[in-house]
Amino acid sequence: MNIEAQRKTVEITQSRVEAGLTSALDVMQAELNLTRTESNLPSLQKLLVQASNRISVLLGKQPGTLYSELEQTVPIPNPTKKVSIGVPANLLRQRPDIRKAERELAAQTALIGVATAELYPSFALNGTFSLKATDFATKGTSFGIGPSFQWNVFSGEGSETR
């Protein structure tokens, strides 16, 4: 639309130069504006395809499936009297980026729980059992049971002053 208007401007400016009303500089400036606008067209088309692909992904479809539908120029439809969208939180939870953020939050929350658990002491009950035979006449059996206790008191990793 803008390119067509600038083409008409170039034609009008050329007609004015032929009539002697303006200089050739005005034609060159109009052609420069047209060339700049036309040079921006490929990057704008690329951005349009990228936006269409992002909308497709957010709707849970393959990229490119909505391009033919979004390419058509149609008037804006009139809204119906009753619009029911449901609970906004449920609508947001359908978005893949929101679901990813929720999972990352859950993972980080679990890591906080692990770090808190490491501040407390841990107890264990260890045991050993062994058989020893040097020849057929002598047999030896030994075993041991004992508790163990571990606490990172002096690690300095969770100590904060309040």
Secondary structure as UniProt FT lines:
FT   HELIX           2..18
FT   TURN            19..20
FT   HELIX           24..58
FT   TURN            59..60
FT   TURN            63..66
FT   HELIX           67..71
FT   HELIX           88..93
FT   HELIX           96..117
FT   TURN            118..119
FT   STRAND          122..133
FT   STRAND          139..150
//
